[in-house]
């Protein structure tokens, strides 16, 4: 039996050696496969990182371009706002000047209206006086005419009786 035992032990030792040798090769293949998978994964990660970096760089350029455009628009808006504020300030100053001018003109118009009413009242009084004087002169003219007619009526009969003398000297 010892020989069988030795054969069995030898077979077991040979099987174990084959199994160990096969396990070692398998482990080396697994390690090689694992290393290859790690390299592929590392390359994929590096490729993904570079793609993400390029994508981020493109996005950064787009963001920079949008910021520049926004800054330009902000500058344009600020210029327009400044112009509008200047125009508003000018319009407010002009309005204040026009309101002041309007107030002055209103005051002057009121003064002139008052003066005109005073002058018109004075002229109406003067016209009433002149009208009164004209009526008096008409009465005087009527009285004068009556007096002349009376004188004429009295002198006519006497003139008809008296010869008319010439006011010229005789030798002329």
Residue frames as a rotation matrix with the C-alpha (Angstrom) as fourth column:
UNK 1
0.555 0.832 0.000 0.00
0.832 -0.555 0.000 0.00
0.000 0.000 -1.000 0.00
UNK 2
0.178 -0.517 -0.837 2.65
0.314 -0.776 0.546 2.33
-0.933 -0.360 0.025 0.50
UNK 3
-0.797 -0.485 0.361 3.15
0.482 -0.151 0.863 2.37
-0.364 0.861 0.354 -3.19
UNK 4
-0.058 0.858 0.510 -0.40
0.898 -0.178 0.401 3.32
0.435 0.482 -0.761 -3.89
UNK 5
0.632 0.250 -0.733 -0.13
0.641 -0.700 0.314 5.86
-0.435 -0.668 -0.603 -1.25
UNK 6
-0.335 -0.830 -0.445 2.94
0.275 -0.538 0.797 7.24
-0.901 0.144 0.409 -2.92
UNK 7
-0.720 0.148 0.678 1.24
0.683 -0.025 0.730 7.10
0.126 0.989 -0.083 -6.29
UNK 8
0.384 0.923 0.032 -1.72
0.882 -0.377 0.283 8.87
0.273 -0.081 -0.959 -4.88
UNK 9
0.452 -0.307 -0.837 0.46
0.420 -0.755 0.504 11.42
-0.787 -0.579 -0.212 -3.16
UNK 10
-0.668 -0.741 0.077 2.49
0.384 -0.254 0.888 11.79
-0.638 0.622 0.454 -6.36
UNK 11
-0.397 0.601 0.694 -0.69
0.839 -0.070 0.540 12.17
0.373 0.796 -0.476 -8.40
UNK 12
0.654 0.635 -0.410 -2.08
0.752 -0.603 0.266 14.63
-0.078 -0.482 -0.872 -5.89
UNK 13
0.077 -0.702 -0.708 1.21
0.315 -0.657 0.685 16.53
-0.946 -0.276 0.170 -5.86
UNK 14
-0.805 -0.350 0.478 1.31
0.536 -0.087 0.840 16.47
-0.252 0.933 0.258 -9.67
UNK 15
0.038 0.911 0.410 -2.31
0.913 -0.198 0.357 17.62
0.406 0.361 -0.840 -9.85
UNK 16
0.645 0.147 -0.750 -1.58
0.583 -0.730 0.358 20.29
-0.494 -0.668 -0.557 -7.33
UNK 17
-0.394 -0.863 -0.317 1.49
0.340 -0.457 0.822 21.39
-0.854 0.216 0.473 -9.29
UNK 18
-0.675 0.224 0.703 -0.49
0.709 -0.069 0.702 21.46
0.206 0.972 -0.112 -12.52
UNK 19
0.425 0.904 -0.032 -3.29
0.871 -0.400 0.286 23.28
0.246 -0.149 -0.958 -10.79
UNK 20
0.384 -0.366 -0.848 -0.86
0.446 -0.730 0.517 25.78
-0.808 -0.577 -0.117 -9.23
UNK 21
-0.723 -0.683 0.101 0.93
0.398 -0.293 0.870 26.22
-0.564 0.669 0.483 -12.55
UNK 22
-0.394 0.679 0.620 -2.46
0.809 -0.064 0.585 26.65
0.437 0.732 -0.523 -14.32
UNK 23
0.597 0.615 -0.514 -3.67
0.795 -0.540 0.278 29.02
-0.107 -0.575 -0.811 -11.59
UNK 24
-0.099 -0.720 -0.687 -0.50
0.407 -0.660 0.632 31.07
-0.908 -0.217 0.358 -11.89
UNK 25
-0.870 -0.191 0.454 -0.92
0.488 -0.211 0.847 31.35
-0.066 0.959 0.277 -15.65
UNK 26
0.048 0.963 0.263 -4.56
0.877 -0.167 0.450 32.18
0.477 0.210 -0.853 -15.18
UNK 27
0.498 0.071 -0.864 -3.63
0.672 -0.661 0.333 34.77
-0.548 -0.747 -0.377 -12.55
UNK 28
-0.583 -0.760 -0.287 -1.07
0.330 -0.545 0.771 36.28
-0.742 0.355 0.568 -14.93
UNK 29
-0.692 0.400 0.601 -3.67
0.627 -0.078 0.775 36.32
0.357 0.913 -0.197 -17.70
UNK 30
0.409 0.871 -0.270 -6.22
0.889 -0.314 0.335 37.84
0.207 -0.377 -0.903 -15.33
UNK 31
0.167 -0.434 -0.885 -3.67
0.508 -0.731 0.455 40.40
-0.845 -0.526 0.099 -14.21
UNK 32
-0.859 -0.481 0.177 -2.80
0.373 -0.350 0.859 41.12
-0.351 0.804 0.480 -17.84
UNK 33
-0.289 0.843 0.453 -6.50
0.780 -0.067 0.623 41.36
0.555 0.534 -0.638 -18.71
UNK 34
0.531 0.461 -0.711 -7.05
0.816 -0.503 0.283 43.54
-0.227 -0.731 -0.644 -15.65
UNK 35
-0.300 -0.738 -0.604 -4.08
0.398 -0.672 0.624 45.73
-0.867 -0.053 0.496 -16.61
UNK 36
-0.860 0.040 0.508 -5.39
0.494 -0.180 0.851 45.98
0.125 0.983 0.135 -20.19
UNK 37
0.162 0.986 0.049 -8.86
0.877 -0.167 0.451 46.84
0.453 -0.030 -0.891 -18.91
UNK 38
0.376 -0.100 -0.921 -7.32
0.663 -0.666 0.343 49.45
-0.648 -0.739 -0.184 -16.59
UNK 39
-0.731 -0.670 -0.127 -5.32
0.354 -0.533 0.769 50.91
-0.583 0.517 0.627 -19.53
UNK 40
-0.582 0.594 0.555 -8.46
0.641 -0.084 0.763 50.96
0.500 0.800 -0.332 -21.69
UNK 41
0.458 0.768 -0.447 -10.41
0.881 -0.325 0.344 52.52
0.119 -0.552 -0.825 -18.83
UNK 42
-0.025 -0.564 -0.826 -7.63
0.532 -0.707 0.467 55.05
-0.847 -0.427 0.317 -18.27
UNK 43
-0.915 -0.286 0.283 -7.58
0.380 -0.379 0.844 55.86
-0.134 0.880 0.455 -21.98
UNK 44
-0.153 0.943 0.295 -11.39
0.784 -0.065 0.618 56.17
0.602 0.326 -0.729 -21.98
UNK 45
0.488 0.279 -0.827 -11.24
0.798 -0.527 0.293 58.40
-0.354 -0.803 -0.480 -18.90
UNK 46
-0.480 -0.734 -0.480 -8.50
0.392 -0.670 0.631 60.50
-0.784 0.114 0.610 -20.51
UNK 47
-0.804 0.247 0.540 -10.52
0.509 -0.180 0.841 60.72
0.306 0.952 0.019 -23.74
UNK 48
0.258 0.958 -0.127 -13.67
0.873 -0.175 0.455 61.65
0.413 -0.229 -0.881 -21.76
UNK 49
0.226 -0.266 -0.937 -11.65
0.672 -0.654 0.347 64.22
-0.705 -0.709 0.031 -19.80
UNK 50
-0.815 -0.575 -0.071 -10.24
0.330 -0.561 0.760 65.74
-0.477 0.596 0.647 -22.99
UNK 51
-0.474 0.738 0.480 -13.71
0.657 -0.066 0.751 65.76
0.586 0.671 -0.453 -24.59
UNK 52
0.490 0.662 -0.568 -15.16
0.871 -0.342 0.353 67.37
0.039 -0.667 -0.744 -21.46
UNK 53
-0.162 -0.643 -0.749 -12.28
0.543 -0.691 0.476 69.86
-0.824 -0.330 0.461 -21.38
UNK 54
-0.922 -0.144 0.361 -12.84
0.388 -0.392 0.834 70.74
0.021 0.909 0.417 -25.05
UNK 55
-0.045 0.987 0.157 -16.57
0.782 -0.063 0.620 71.02
0.622 0.150 -0.769 -24.42
UNK 56
0.460 0.160 -0.873 -15.94
0.800 -0.502 0.329 73.22
-0.386 -0.850 -0.359 -21.38
UNK 57
-0.588 -0.734 -0.339 -13.46
0.453 -0.646 0.614 75.31
-0.670 0.208 0.713 -23.35
UNK 58
-0.698 0.430 0.572 -16.04
0.524 -0.238 0.818 75.77
0.488 0.871 -0.060 -26.14
UNK 59
0.380 0.879 -0.290 -18.62
0.839 -0.195 0.508 76.69
0.389 -0.436 -0.811 -23.51
UNK 60
0.083 -0.439 -0.895 -16.14
0.707 -0.606 0.363 79.09
-0.702 -0.663 0.260 -21.91
UNK 61
-0.901 -0.401 0.166 -15.56
0.384 -0.558 0.735 80.73
-0.202 0.726 0.657 -25.31
UNK 62
-0.287 0.882 0.373 -19.32
0.629 -0.121 0.768 80.95
0.723 0.455 -0.520 -25.89
UNK 63
0.495 0.438 -0.751 -19.81
0.867 -0.310 0.390 82.40
-0.062 -0.844 -0.533 -22.41
UNK 64
-0.381 -0.716 -0.585 -16.98
0.571 -0.680 0.460 84.88
-0.727 -0.159 0.668 -23.01
UNK 65
-0.871 0.109 0.479 -18.55
0.400 -0.408 0.821 85.89
0.285 0.906 0.312 -26.34
UNK 66
0.148 0.989 -0.003 -21.96
0.737 -0.108 0.668 86.26
0.660 -0.101 -0.744 -24.69
UNK 67
0.298 -0.107 -0.949 -20.42
0.826 -0.469 0.312 88.30
-0.478 -0.877 -0.051 -21.86
UNK 68
-0.783 -0.609 -0.126 -18.67
0.436 -0.681 0.588 90.54
-0.444 0.406 0.799 -24.39
UNK 69
-0.574 0.660 0.485 -21.95
0.463 -0.227 0.857 90.94
0.676 0.716 -0.175 -26.28
UNK 70
0.419 0.739 -0.527 -23.76
0.852 -0.119 0.510 91.64
0.315 -0.663 -0.680 -23.01
UNK 71
-0.129 -0.558 -0.820 -21.09
0.719 -0.622 0.310 94.16
-0.683 -0.549 0.481 -22.02
UNK 72
-0.930 -0.172 0.324 -21.45
0.362 -0.577 0.732 95.87
0.061 0.798 0.599 -25.42
UNK 73
-0.130 0.966 0.225 -25.21
0.566 -0.114 0.817 95.96
0.814 0.233 -0.532 -25.01
UNK 74
0.386 0.208 -0.898 -24.86
0.909 -0.254 0.332 97.24
-0.159 -0.945 -0.287 -21.44
UNK 75
-0.608 -0.677 -0.415 -22.51
0.546 -0.736 0.401 99.93
-0.577 0.017 0.817 -22.71
UNK 76
-0.791 0.382 0.479 -24.97
0.332 -0.390 0.859 100.83
0.515 0.838 0.182 -25.49
UNK 77
0.263 0.925 -0.274 -27.84
0.753 -0.020 0.657 100.88
0.603 -0.379 -0.702 -23.00
UNK 78
0.107 -0.290 -0.951 -25.81
0.858 -0.456 0.236 103.02
-0.502 -0.841 0.200 -20.62
UNK 79
-0.908 -0.416 0.045 -24.99
0.368 -0.742 0.560 105.45
-0.200 0.525 0.827 -23.43
UNK 80
-0.418 0.836 0.355 -28.66
0.392 -0.186 0.901 105.59
0.819 0.516 -0.250 -24.42
UNK 81
0.387 0.546 -0.743 -29.64
0.899 -0.043 0.436 106.07
0.206 -0.837 -0.508 -20.76
UNK 82
-0.379 -0.616 -0.691 -27.09
0.704 -0.677 0.217 108.87
-0.601 -0.403 0.690 -20.42
UNK 83
-0.931 0.074 0.357 -28.41
0.240 -0.613 0.753 110.54
0.275 0.786 0.553 -23.58
UNK 84
-0.032 0.999 -0.006 -31.99
0.564 0.023 0.826 110.17
0.825 0.023 -0.564 -22.37
UNK 85
0.263 0.075 -0.962 -31.10
0.939 -0.249 0.237 111.59
-0.222 -0.966 -0.136 -18.96
UNK 86
-0.758 -0.569 -0.319 -29.34
0.455 -0.812 0.366 114.51
-0.467 0.132 0.874 -20.64
UNK 87
-0.726 0.566 0.390 -32.34
0.236 -0.328 0.915 115.05
0.646 0.756 0.105 -22.94
UNK 88
0.242 0.836 -0.492 -34.68
0.813 0.102 0.573 114.82
0.529 -0.539 -0.655 -19.95
UNK 89
-0.111 -0.362 -0.925 -32.61
0.828 -0.549 0.115 117.33
-0.550 -0.753 0.361 -17.98
UNK 90
-0.968 -0.239 0.080 -32.58
0.237 -0.752 0.616 119.67
-0.087 0.615 0.784 -21.00
UNK 91
-0.375 0.907 0.194 -36.33
0.395 -0.033 0.918 119.26
0.839 0.420 -0.346 -21.47
UNK 92
0.299 0.466 -0.833 -36.92
0.948 -0.049 0.314 119.96
0.106 -0.883 -0.456 -17.77
UNK 93
-0.529 -0.544 -0.651 -34.72
0.583 -0.791 0.186 123.08
-0.616 -0.281 0.736 -17.92
UNK 94
-0.936 0.215 0.279 -36.52
0.130 -0.523 0.842 124.25
0.327 0.825 0.461 -21.06
UNK 95
-0.020 0.979 -0.203 -39.88
0.688 0.160 0.707 123.54
0.725 -0.126 -0.677 -19.43
UNK 96
0.095 -0.011 -0.995 -38.85
0.918 -0.385 0.092 125.54
-0.385 -0.923 -0.026 -16.37
UNK 97
-0.860 -0.439 -0.260 -37.70
0.294 -0.843 0.451 128.38
-0.417 0.311 0.854 -18.64
UNK 98
-0.691 0.665 0.284 -40.97
0.230 -0.171 0.958 128.24
0.685 0.727 -0.035 -20.63
UNK 99
0.195 0.775 -0.602 -42.99
0.898 0.107 0.427 128.17
0.395 -0.624 -0.675 -17.41
UNK 100
-0.250 -0.373 -0.894 -41.02
0.716 -0.693 0.089 131.13
-0.652 -0.618 0.440 -16.08
UNK 101
-0.991 -0.115 0.061 -41.44
0.122 -0.657 0.744 132.92
-0.045 0.745 0.666 -19.41
UNK 102
-0.336 0.941 0.045 -45.16
0.540 0.153 0.828 132.07
0.772 0.303 -0.559 -19.37
UNK 103
0.184 0.370 -0.911 -45.47
0.974 -0.195 0.118 133.45
-0.134 -0.908 -0.396 -15.84
UNK 104
-0.644 -0.487 -0.590 -43.67
0.394 -0.872 0.289 136.64
-0.656 -0.047 0.753 -16.88
UNK 105
-0.924 0.319 0.211 -45.84
0.101 -0.329 0.939 136.97
0.369 0.889 0.272 -19.97
UNK 106
-0.053 0.946 -0.320 -48.99
0.819 0.225 0.528 136.31
0.571 -0.234 -0.787 -17.93
UNK 107
-0.010 -0.033 -0.999 -47.97
0.824 -0.567 0.010 138.97
-0.567 -0.823 0.033 -15.43
UNK 108
-0.878 -0.370 -0.305 -47.11
0.129 -0.795 0.593 141.39
-0.461 0.481 0.745 -18.24
UNK 109
-0.680 0.699 0.222 -50.39
0.382 0.078 0.921 140.57
0.626 0.711 -0.320 -20.02
UNK 110
0.154 0.739 -0.656 -52.33
0.979 -0.022 0.204 141.23
0.136 -0.673 -0.727 -16.82
UNK 111
-0.331 -0.354 -0.875 -50.49
0.528 -0.838 0.140 144.54
-0.782 -0.415 0.464 -16.35
UNK 112
-0.997 -0.078 -0.019 -51.13
0.024 -0.521 0.853 145.55
-0.076 0.850 0.521 -19.96
UNK 113
-0.368 0.930 0.011 -54.79
0.683 0.262 0.682 144.50
0.631 0.258 -0.732 -19.71
UNK 114
0.151 0.369 -0.917 -55.17
0.920 -0.391 -0.005 146.62
-0.360 -0.843 -0.399 -16.60
UNK 115
-0.634 -0.453 -0.626 -53.48
0.203 -0.879 0.431 149.57
-0.746 0.146 0.650 -18.32
UNK 116
-0.920 0.320 0.228 -55.64
0.220 -0.060 0.974 149.08
0.325 0.946 -0.015 -21.41
UNK 117
-0.014 0.958 -0.288 -58.83
0.927 0.120 0.354 149.04
0.374 -0.262 -0.890 -19.33
UNK 118
-0.016 -0.066 -0.998 -57.67
0.679 -0.733 0.038 152.18
-0.734 -0.677 0.057 -17.51
UNK 119
-0.887 -0.364 -0.286 -56.83
0.031 -0.663 0.748 153.91
-0.462 0.654 0.600 -20.81
UNK 120
-0.676 0.700 0.232 -60.12
0.508 0.215 0.834 152.76
0.534 0.681 -0.501 -22.36
UNK 121
0.173 0.740 -0.650 -62.04
0.982 -0.180 0.056 154.12
-0.076 -0.648 -0.758 -19.36
UNK 122
-0.313 -0.367 -0.876 -60.14
0.345 -0.903 0.255 157.43
-0.885 -0.222 0.409 -19.62
UNK 123
-0.996 -0.073 0.041 -60.83
0.061 -0.289 0.955 157.60
-0.058 0.955 0.292 -23.36
UNK 124
-0.295 0.955 0.025 -64.51
0.833 0.245 0.496 156.85
0.467 0.168 -0.868 -22.79
UNK 125
0.209 0.325 -0.922 -64.64
0.789 -0.614 -0.037 159.71
-0.578 -0.719 -0.385 -20.26
UNK 126
-0.663 -0.507 -0.551 -62.79
0.068 -0.774 0.630 161.94
-0.746 0.380 0.547 -22.74
UNK 127
-0.869 0.396 0.297 -65.23
0.373 0.130 0.918 160.90
0.325 0.909 -0.261 -25.49
UNK 128
0.084 0.929 -0.361 -68.18
0.992 -0.042 0.123 161.68
0.099 -0.368 -0.924 -23.19
UNK 129
-0.036 -0.174 -0.984 -66.65
0.435 -0.889 0.141 165.08
-0.900 -0.423 0.107 -22.47
UNK 130
-0.926 -0.343 -0.158 -66.02
-0.002 -0.413 0.911 165.67
-0.378 0.843 0.382 -26.18
UNK 131
-0.535 0.814 0.227 -69.57
0.735 0.317 0.599 164.54
0.415 0.487 -0.768 -26.92
UNK 132
0.259 0.593 -0.762 -70.80
0.880 -0.470 -0.067 166.98
-0.398 -0.654 -0.644 -24.31
UNK 133
-0.408 -0.490 -0.771 -68.62
0.097 -0.862 0.497 169.73
-0.908 0.128 0.399 -25.83
UNK 134
-0.962 0.072 0.264 -69.90
0.268 0.058 0.962 168.80
0.054 0.996 -0.075 -29.32
UNK 135
-0.058 0.998 -0.040 -73.54
0.970 0.066 0.233 169.08
0.235 -0.025 -0.972 -28.10
UNK 136
0.194 0.065 -0.979 -72.67
0.560 -0.827 0.056 172.41
-0.805 -0.559 -0.197 -26.50
UNK 137
-0.763 -0.530 -0.370 -71.05
-0.012 -0.561 0.828 173.57
-0.646 0.636 0.422 -29.74
UNK 138
-0.693 0.594 0.409 -74.10
0.651 0.270 0.710 172.38
0.311 0.758 -0.574 -31.68
UNK 139
0.307 0.814 -0.493 -76.32
0.936 -0.353 -0.001 174.39
-0.174 -0.461 -0.870 -29.35
UNK 140
-0.104 -0.428 -0.898 -73.97
0.216 -0.891 0.399 177.38
-0.971 -0.152 0.185 -29.67
UNK 141
-0.958 -0.251 0.139 -73.94
0.171 -0.111 0.979 176.94
-0.231 0.961 0.150 -33.48
UNK 142
-0.272 0.936 0.225 -77.73
0.905 0.169 0.390 176.66
0.327 0.309 -0.893 -33.46
UNK 143
0.403 0.370 -0.837 -77.98
0.705 -0.709 0.025 179.74
-0.584 -0.600 -0.546 -31.24
UNK 144
-0.500 -0.668 -0.551 -75.45
0.092 -0.674 0.733 181.56
-0.861 0.316 0.399 -33.45
UNK 145
-0.857 0.251 0.451 -77.41
0.495 0.154 0.855 180.59
0.145 0.956 -0.256 -36.53
UNK 146
0.168 0.970 -0.175 -80.60
0.982 -0.149 0.115 181.79
0.086 -0.191 -0.978 -34.88
UNK 147
0.184 -0.175 -0.967 -78.90
0.402 -0.884 0.236 185.03
-0.897 -0.433 -0.092 -33.93
UNK 148
-0.836 -0.536 -0.118 -77.57
0.093 -0.350 0.932 185.46
-0.541 0.768 0.343 -37.49
UNK 149
-0.543 0.718 0.435 -80.97
0.769 0.218 0.600 184.71
0.336 0.661 -0.671 -38.92
UNK 150
0.396 0.675 -0.622 -82.50
0.860 -0.510 -0.007 187.18
-0.322 -0.533 -0.783 -36.54
UNK 151
-0.189 -0.555 -0.810 -79.88
0.136 -0.832 0.538 189.79
-0.972 -0.009 0.233 -37.47
UNK 152
-0.943 -0.167 0.289 -80.35
0.286 0.044 0.957 189.00
-0.173 0.985 0.006 -41.12
UNK 153
-0.132 0.972 0.194 -84.09
0.965 0.082 0.247 189.25
0.225 0.220 -0.949 -40.78
UNK 154
0.468 0.293 -0.834 -83.77
0.598 -0.800 0.055 192.66
-0.651 -0.524 -0.550 -39.12
UNK 155
-0.341 -0.717 -0.608 -81.14
-0.010 -0.644 0.765 194.00
-0.940 0.267 0.213 -41.50
UNK 156
-0.641 0.098 0.762 -82.79
0.738 0.351 0.576 192.97
-0.211 0.931 -0.297 -44.74
UNK 157
0.493 0.839 0.229 -85.63
0.870 -0.473 -0.141 195.35
-0.010 0.269 -0.963 -44.63
UNK 158
0.627 -0.302 -0.718 -83.21
0.050 -0.904 0.424 198.16
-0.778 -0.301 -0.552 -43.72
UNK 159
-0.490 -0.861 0.133 -80.76
0.167 0.058 0.984 197.11
-0.855 0.505 0.115 -46.47
UNK 160
-0.228 0.463 0.856 -83.41
0.969 0.191 0.154 197.24
-0.092 0.865 -0.493 -49.05
UNK 161
0.822 0.551 -0.141 -84.16
0.548 -0.834 -0.065 200.74
-0.154 -0.023 -0.988 -48.19
UNK 162
0.484 -0.725 -0.490 -80.55
-0.271 -0.656 0.704 201.98
-0.832 -0.208 -0.514 -48.17
UNK 163
0.880 -0.246 -0.407 -78.50
-0.394 0.104 -0.913 202.21
0.267 0.964 -0.005 -51.38
UNK 164
0.761 -0.648 0.022 -75.43
0.589 0.706 0.393 200.10
-0.270 -0.286 0.919 -51.55
UNK 165
0.767 -0.590 -0.253 -72.17
-0.604 -0.796 0.027 201.97
-0.217 0.132 -0.967 -51.41
UNK 166
0.747 -0.599 -0.289 -69.08
0.205 0.621 -0.757 200.83
0.632 0.506 0.587 -53.01
UNK 167
0.842 -0.477 -0.252 -66.11
0.265 -0.041 0.963 200.33
-0.470 -0.878 0.092 -50.76
UNK 168
0.065 -0.854 0.516 -63.73
0.995 0.097 0.034 201.34
-0.079 0.511 0.856 -53.55
UNK 169
-0.229 -0.194 -0.954 -62.26
0.216 -0.966 0.145 204.74
-0.949 -0.173 0.263 -53.96
UNK 170
0.685 0.691 -0.230 -63.45
-0.005 -0.312 -0.950 206.63
-0.728 0.652 -0.210 -56.97
UNK 171
0.411 -0.568 -0.713 -60.25
-0.886 -0.432 -0.166 206.87
-0.214 0.701 -0.681 -58.95
UNK 172
-0.379 -0.671 0.637 -59.34
-0.489 0.730 0.478 203.26
-0.786 -0.130 -0.605 -59.09
